[in-house]
């Protein structure tokens, strides 16, 4: 089965938005609301185990002030605080405070040139997605993506597969014809639960341990997609074989070869030899 669509996560995958956007935006919202909170990088790393911004806020509130978290009206306070955080985030993105990760623009362009469908399946809000795409790729870049599914548009957020299942349905494709690009263990788990092969490009807040992931979860485990001055490094994970070291810039032919190899191992289809890129 040929590769016909790339489905991208956003936070940590398209850009280091957690580090450069969401964390400072949360802290700005806390200061604006007069709350005595300031999340450190390590606190935020731990809180990312809770998918979703509003859910993360609720978990924190219940931890530091359980009495207040049990009071009536908390849902409205959470909504207002998260709305303020989103406002700070979009302003920060619009001002150039968040850049695409190396290689993202290259791979998006190559896929578009091949006529491959692009989609987004994310836990973040659609407003955050729109702000990032416009600021980093330019006006009209949102139209490059045939499908965008945000976390508040499905019943359950990652690691549940809902966003990926919705994206596949709207694309009109089976899972085997697409590939997910993710940076986190919950994201990988969500994509695999939807039946998708996954390319992991670890972010600053990426998973330290992939042991809980199911067999055949990953095509490759890399530290990025690779730029001209800084190649990506990591390992290919061919099914039923030992991991193979890999270094280079991920190109469209690499994704085709890795996807075909995955099908050869897990779907019984013949695969061409995979080739790396320098």
PyMOL commands that set and color helices and strands:
alter all, ss='L'
color gray80, all
select helices_A, chain A and resi 17-32+41-47+53-64+66-69+74-94+104-113+126-137+141-144+151-153+162-171+175-177+185-193+252-266
alter helices_A, ss='H'
color red, helices_A
select strands_A, chain A and resi 5-8+117-121+147-149+178-182+197-201+218-222+232-236+244-248
alter strands_A, ss='S'
color yellow, strands_A
deselect
rebuild
show_as cartoon
